[in-house]
Amino acid sequence: MQFNAQNYQIIKQSCLQKQDITFFAPNEFTCFANDEAPTAWTAYPPALLTNEAYAQVFFHAGNDARGTLTKLELTIHLDGGRILYRKKDDEHVELQVTFLKK
């Protein structure tokens, strides 16, 4: 499933319900806009920040596609999820979201 305006609510809802999901996004929406994505599934967890710092990231991320994905990634991290990344093709990165099952 591609991360875009049509699929965003499905992806977001799945993450909010802590359901595992895999989707892909254009490189420019991700932290790999200027770098090559890994060819094997690799975690790139965000730095440990204070609550105030996370609030600043959410505030400054913007409402474009890249900002929306950044906020979703941080929400997943704060909800105890894990995101793995790998190169899908020359223009896209796959994101695999998992949550610990209780």
N, C-alpha and C positions, 0 to 999 in steps of 0.2 A: 504494500500500500504506500502510495506516495504522500509525503507531507505537503499538503497544499490546502487551499481554502475549502475545497469540497470535502476533504477527509479529516480536517483538523479536529472537528468535534468528536468524531469517532475515536481518533487517537487519544485525545485529551480525556475523554470519558473512560476509556480503557485504563489509562494511567491513574486517574483519580480513583477507580475501583480496584486498583492494584492488580490488574490483570496483565500478564505477560503479553508483549506485542513486539513485532518487528516491522519497521517501516523504513523508507528511504527518503532522503532529502537532497536537493542540489548542494554541491560542495559549498557554494557561497553562503548558504544559510548556517553552516557549521563552523567549528573551529579549524576546519581544513580548507578554508577559503584560499589560503596562500601556501598551504603545505599539502603534501601527498598523504592521503589517508592510509592507515595500515591495511595490509592484505589479509591479515588474520584478525579475528575478533580481539579487540584490545580495549581495556577500560581507560578512560580519561576522566577520573573523578574531579570535581571542582575542589579548589582549595578550601580548607576549613576557615570559615568566616564567622564573625560575630553576627548576631541577628540584625544589627544595624547595618552591617556591610551587605548582607543579603538584601535587605530592604533597598539599599542604594543601587545594587545591581538590577533589581526588579524595576526601580524607578527609571534608570538610565538606559535600559535595554531597548526601549522603543516599542512601537506597535507594528513594525514591518515584519516580514516573514522571519528574518534572522532574529529579531528581538523576541518574537513569539516563541520560536524554538528554544532560545536561550532560557526564557522564563519556564517553559515546560521542562527542560532538562534540570533546572534548579529545583522545581517542584518535585520531580521524581526523586532527586537526591534527598531532599528534605523529608520526603515520605518514606525513606528507607529503601528506595529502588536502586537498581544498578543499571548502567547503560554501557553496552559494548558497541564499539564502532568498527567498521571495516569498509574498504573500498568496494562499491558495487560495480562501477564502471568509471570512465574518465570524467564524468560529470556529476556522479551521485555517491553519497555515503549511506550505508545501511546503519540503522540504529536498532539494537536489540535491547529491549527493556524487560527486566525481570525483577520480581519481588520475592522475598522469602515467604514461603508458605508456612502458616502457623497451624 
